[in-house]
Amino acid sequence: MNHYQLWGMPASLWTGKARSYLRKKQIPFTEHAINQPKYMDEIVPAVGRFILPVLECPDGTLVQDSTDIIDYLDQHERSNSSVLLGSSVLDCIGHVFELFGGEGMLRPAMHYRWNFDDINLDFLRSEFSTSIGPVGSTDEEYDAVFDFSSGRMRKVTVSYGVTPESIPLVEASFKEFLSLFSNHLRAHPYLLGSRPTVGDFGLIAPLFAHLGRDPAPALLIKQTAPRVSRWIERMNSPEEKWAEYSEHDTMIDASNLPGTLLQLMAYVGEEYLAEITAHVEFTNAWLAERPDLKAGTNGLDKPGTRFIGSCSFEWRGIELQTSVMPYRFYLLQRIQDCYDGAFKAEQAAIEAVFEQTGLLPLLSTRTTRRVERVNHLEVWSEPRDL
């Protein structure tokens, strides 16, 4: 089997997603810190921006982005099962949690990391300093690296909607998620049954590096949702841990979805639908103002820029303003592509489940241009008819 190189860091949300896949699929790899000269001298220029993670393949190919990494490995390393099940209903559900895990849970992930300095600070200082600062730096140099990095991340936290007004709601929302996911894990070791699928790898992104590893949220999870803590362990272990379950190899029946999964989907609708809908509406207006935007570009001065603006929406009874990132539509499209490619009967079944859980708009809320990833960057396609 091929041996891969993973460029990332332990504290990185999206590195955790790619690492989990490599471990679960038992694909040999070596992880490298981004403080190595090769990362700045070769990897960053090749992918066009400072970003994590990057997979370096045995033939020298670079794959950036955790979603693209999993897609690539699913196609090239078929040593065992795919993250997709071949059931349009289940795969659509999986893609919902892929989107929600990577993007919809950024508020609790960032809040519990950066707003608990009395518990987290020493741990984070060590993690960021030694992963980013050059090897052999002095304590003062490491501290300077951390201060710069944490300053940037604290600003990003606010851009995701974490404010003094929203913090109590962010915490209540996350505790609600933990309760719902714990209930589901009582009978199912993974989101859709006996093995991890695309939705599990979406959820592990925030639930490992930030929420399951940083001291404050990790303690919260272990104290209030031990089944979630066990799931985090399973998602980072090549061997299965079946102590809590009967040993069987079955996936959830798409025609008889458990109530615990439906409740989780309804939670996603309540938590994230208003935000992604507002972002699509903002983006379509942004695109309409740029009719001459060249396909194959991001429409901005810098090709690596990830944000196109910010917009407001109502969330849990208050107004939030968050940054708009086209990358989110790249993940949203995966739900819609799965639905579009299904047979009519499967489409009807998907519609029924999504309507029951309040997620039906996810199937039709689309940007007027698709987001594609070309040369490791998000770009706009030609305009499309909706």
C-alpha atoms as one frame of an Amber mdcrd trajectory, in Angstrom:
protein
   0.000   0.000   0.000   1.196   3.522  -0.752   2.663   5.710   1.988   1.380
   9.298   2.222   2.605  12.470   3.904   0.052  14.611   5.758   0.928  18.242
   6.386  -1.060  19.666   9.268  -1.116  20.175  13.001  -2.800  18.460  15.969
  -4.875  21.538  16.823  -6.200  21.942  13.259  -9.906  21.247  12.808  -9.669
  20.073   9.202  -6.413  18.162   9.686  -8.316  16.099  12.237 -10.875  15.139
   9.602  -8.252  13.906   7.122  -6.212  12.172   9.835  -9.286  10.330  11.092
  -9.951   8.960   7.610  -6.361   7.822   7.147  -6.435   6.058  10.508  -9.845
   4.425  10.082  -8.949   3.171   6.616  -5.533   1.999   7.859  -3.709   3.883
   5.122  -0.008   4.314   5.987   1.007   7.938   6.427   3.436  10.190   8.226
   2.232  13.498   9.648   4.484  16.543   9.360   4.258  19.821  11.246   3.937
  22.978   9.202   6.999  24.482  10.883   9.160  22.384   8.574  10.949  24.408
   5.849   9.438  22.278   3.088   5.932  23.385   3.984   6.633  27.104   3.538
   9.136  26.706   0.699   7.304  24.137  -1.424   3.810  23.270  -0.200   2.374
  26.769   0.323   3.512  28.096  -3.100   2.129  24.977  -4.760  -1.366  25.222
  -3.200  -1.549  29.016  -3.382  -2.084  29.910   0.257  -1.202  29.045   3.854
  -3.858  26.448   4.642  -4.284  23.028   6.242  -4.276  20.146   5.648  -2.304
  19.115   2.560  -1.816  15.494   1.522   1.382  14.680  -0.323   0.885  11.516
  -2.359   3.587   8.965  -3.171   3.789  10.219  -6.776   4.228  13.824  -5.594
   0.623  14.890  -6.196  -0.664  17.411  -3.632  -4.275  17.355  -2.491  -5.468
  20.260  -0.363  -8.723  20.323   1.622  -9.949  17.554   3.879 -12.997  16.834
   1.719 -10.891  16.551  -1.424  -8.356  14.412   0.427 -11.048  11.927   1.455
 -12.490  11.884  -2.071  -9.036  11.283  -3.527  -8.201   8.458  -1.140 -11.641
   6.895  -1.541 -10.926   6.637  -5.260  -7.252   5.636  -5.133  -7.028   3.463
  -2.000  -9.887   1.017  -2.221  -8.546  -1.241   0.501 -11.921  -1.302   2.207
 -15.317   0.399   2.237 -16.102   3.844   0.815 -17.440   6.724   2.898 -20.497
   6.616   0.596 -23.017   3.797   0.811 -24.623   3.874  -2.633 -27.987   4.741
  -1.073 -28.998   8.203  -2.247 -31.102   8.749   0.882 -28.321   7.812   3.298
 -25.610   9.555   1.277 -27.661  12.774   1.140 -28.035  12.594   4.917 -24.316
  11.974   5.234 -23.526  15.038   3.147 -25.775  17.133   5.423 -23.537  16.285
   8.368 -20.434  16.758   6.235 -21.555  20.359   5.665 -22.801  20.911   9.182
 -19.757  19.422  10.886 -17.208  21.362   8.874 -19.057  24.671   8.741 -22.151
  24.710  10.941 -20.299  23.815  14.141 -17.636  26.490  13.871 -19.322  28.648
  16.513 -18.992  26.171  19.384 -15.603  24.986  18.104 -14.142  28.483  18.145
 -15.936  29.637  21.285 -14.830  26.726  23.439 -11.269  27.108  22.164 -10.721
  30.861  22.498 -13.046  32.006  25.290 -11.793  29.745  28.101  -8.288  31.063
  28.685  -8.273  30.109  32.354  -8.460  26.440  31.325  -7.181  26.286  27.735
  -4.460  28.902  27.446  -1.364  26.932  28.468  -2.391  23.987  26.319  -3.086
  26.167  23.270   0.120  28.141  23.719   2.116  24.919  23.589   0.121  23.489
  20.668   0.382  26.531  18.414   3.904  27.538  19.344   5.504  24.159  18.762
   3.477  23.360  15.624   3.986  26.702  13.873   7.098  28.244  15.433  10.428
  27.192  13.904  12.100  24.270  15.666  14.605  25.499  18.234  12.936  28.869
  18.822  13.306  30.547  22.199  10.371  30.780  24.571   9.983  34.429  23.612
   9.864  33.541  19.924   7.309  30.790  20.539   5.182  33.232  22.560   5.284
  35.745  19.716   4.099  33.064  17.278   1.231  32.146  19.567   0.207  35.735
  20.231   0.035  36.437  16.502  -1.863  33.233  15.698  -4.298  33.492  18.576
  -4.983  37.143  17.825  -6.024  36.225  14.306  -8.137  33.291  15.438  -9.954
  35.327  18.070 -11.004  37.775  15.345 -12.164  34.881  13.193 -14.201  33.598
  16.136 -16.190  36.839  16.158 -16.655  36.614  12.379 -18.388  33.262  12.910
 -20.964  34.915  15.168 -19.504  34.383  18.645 -20.325  37.558  20.583 -21.116
  38.367  24.215 -24.811  38.270  23.299 -24.625  34.937  21.483 -22.296  33.035
  23.826 -25.023  31.693  26.196 -26.962  30.479  23.150 -23.859  28.927  21.586
 -23.266  26.936  24.753 -26.922  25.886  25.052 -26.938  24.849  21.401 -23.816
  22.735  21.757 -25.146  21.006  24.854 -28.329  20.241  22.917 -26.256  18.690
  20.149 -24.319  16.570  22.644 -27.553  15.269  24.119 -29.023  14.392  20.722
 -25.848  12.761  19.425 -25.434  10.814  22.688 -28.954   9.454  22.358 -28.215
   8.343  18.814 -24.942   6.693  19.801 -26.751   4.617  22.409 -27.782   2.195
  19.652 -25.427   3.043  16.778 -21.615   3.219  16.919 -21.560   5.690  14.018
 -23.956   8.133  12.419 -25.431   5.692   9.905 -24.698   2.383  11.547 -21.784
   0.029  11.975 -19.059   1.976  10.146 -18.128   5.627   9.640 -19.412   7.375
   6.540 -19.071  10.838   5.045 -21.168  12.425   7.810 -18.995  11.031  10.592
 -15.893  12.495   8.976 -17.678  15.839   8.738 -18.529  15.791  12.437 -15.102
  14.654  13.607 -13.591  17.878  12.237 -14.861  20.109  15.086 -15.375  17.323
  17.592 -11.753  16.205  17.682  -9.223  19.020  17.456 -11.278  21.742  19.098
 -14.077  20.243  21.134 -12.710  16.811  21.992  -9.087  17.761  22.615  -8.937
  21.286  24.059  -9.231  20.999  27.858 -12.449  22.938  28.543 -14.784  21.352
  25.962 -13.141  17.927  26.292 -14.018  17.908  29.986 -17.570  19.001  29.190
 -17.993  16.166  26.710 -16.548  13.537  29.026 -18.697  14.691  31.929 -21.993
  15.135  30.072 -21.735  13.037  26.894 -19.359  10.085  27.421 -20.789   8.265
  24.386 -19.632  11.177  22.213 -16.209  10.950  23.820 -16.097   7.245  22.961
 -17.150   8.003  19.365 -14.258  10.480  19.104 -11.929   7.689  20.247 -13.407
   5.271  17.710 -13.005   7.821  14.927  -9.283   8.033  15.653  -8.543   4.343
  16.031  -7.867   1.815  13.256  -9.378  -0.991  15.297 -13.063  -1.033  16.154
 -14.218  -0.536  19.741 -17.429  -2.516  20.171 -17.642  -2.820  23.937 -20.957
  -0.936  24.078 -22.579  -2.674  21.104 -23.528  -6.085  19.824 -21.027  -7.201
  17.232 -22.852  -6.865  13.948 -22.221  -5.310  10.562 -25.388  -3.483   9.648
 -26.163  -0.006   8.443 -29.303   1.981   9.138 -32.293   1.115   6.935 -32.963
   4.071   4.621 -36.677   3.232   4.625 -36.889   3.137   8.416 -34.669   5.873
   9.808 -34.333   5.903  13.611 -35.954   8.758  15.473 -32.628   9.744  16.996
 -31.206  10.434  13.517 -34.286  12.403  12.495 -33.942  14.485  15.651 -30.310
  15.230  14.798 -31.336  16.300  11.299 -34.049  18.564  12.705 -31.446  20.109
  14.983 -29.252  20.865  11.955 -32.222  22.600  10.351 -32.870  24.752  13.390
 -29.201  25.504  13.931 -27.870  26.105  10.437 -30.560  26.475   7.759 -31.096
  30.206   8.320 -27.365  30.886   8.088 -26.654  28.937   4.901 -29.804  30.347
   3.291 -28.751  33.908   4.133 -25.289  33.218   2.749 -26.708  31.944  -0.551
 -28.969  34.975  -0.874 -26.086  37.338  -0.134 -23.882  35.547  -2.632 -26.444
  35.599  -5.424 -26.772  39.360  -4.954 -22.969  39.652  -4.903 -22.720  37.671
  -8.124 -25.488  39.709  -9.766 -23.434  42.838  -9.142 -20.541  41.217 -11.026
 -21.953  40.010 -14.359 -18.500  40.175 -15.942 -16.882  37.972 -13.297 -14.615
  35.589 -15.163 -15.348  31.897 -14.748 -12.462  30.021 -13.182 -11.647  32.863
 -10.757 -12.908  33.837  -7.323 -13.780  37.345  -8.503 -11.441  38.944  -5.975
  -8.046  40.621  -6.135  -6.317  37.723  -4.367  -6.987  34.207  -5.698  -6.545
  32.656  -2.246  -9.078  34.869  -0.412 -11.800  32.763   1.248 -14.354  35.426
   2.265 -16.542  37.616   0.028 -18.332  39.614   2.719 -20.704  39.145   5.649
 -24.438  39.068   6.182 -27.006  38.951   8.970 -29.713  36.434   9.822 -31.889
  35.479  12.775 -30.549  32.694  14.950 -32.159  31.454  18.162 -34.041  34.715
  18.616 -31.145  37.102  18.044 -29.494  38.603  14.985 -26.102  37.270  14.013
 -23.643  38.519  11.421 -21.221  36.009   9.959 -18.637  35.883   7.194 -19.686
  34.443   3.832 -17.332  31.806   2.402 -17.943  30.270  -1.025 -16.349  27.042
   0.195 -19.556  26.329   2.104 -21.446  26.171  -1.171 -18.955  23.600  -2.421
 -20.165  21.340   0.401 -23.820  22.337  -0.026 -23.590  21.315  -3.686 -22.594
  17.804  -2.628 -26.003  17.352  -0.975 -27.728  18.722  -4.054 -25.643  16.703
  -6.517 -26.481  13.538  -4.618 -30.174  14.420  -4.803 -30.024  15.434  -8.475
 -28.331  12.176  -9.413 -30.875   9.971  -7.667 -33.717   8.096  -9.342 -37.183
   9.655  -9.075 -38.296   7.292  -6.330 -35.154   8.032  -4.328 -35.629  11.769
  -4.852 -39.132  11.465  -3.453 -37.778   9.605  -0.424 -35.080  12.249   0.111
 -37.650  15.028  -0.161 -39.893  13.313   2.382 -37.103  12.932   4.943 -35.810
  16.456   4.400 -39.306  17.908   4.663 -40.005  15.962   7.850 -36.835  17.354
   9.444 -37.133  20.935   8.154 -34.224  20.579   5.737 -36.106  20.605   2.422
 -34.735  24.054   1.402 -31.218  22.568   1.320 -32.172  20.781  -1.889 -33.175
  23.947  -3.755 -31.201  26.797  -2.154 -28.491  27.238  -4.778 -26.040  29.869
  -5.916 -26.382  31.140  -9.484 -22.848  29.926 -10.145 -21.397  26.690  -8.872
 -18.301  26.742  -6.730 -15.548  24.541  -8.146 -12.105  23.774  -6.779  -9.336
  24.230  -9.323  -5.639  24.106  -8.436  -6.533  23.922  -4.715  -8.627  27.141
  -4.796 -12.347  27.908  -4.849 -13.493  29.465  -8.148 -16.806  30.293  -9.791
 -18.180  28.385 -12.744 -20.164  29.908 -15.623 -23.644  31.202 -14.631 -26.323
  28.534 -14.527 -30.101  28.585 -14.874 -31.965  27.856 -11.670
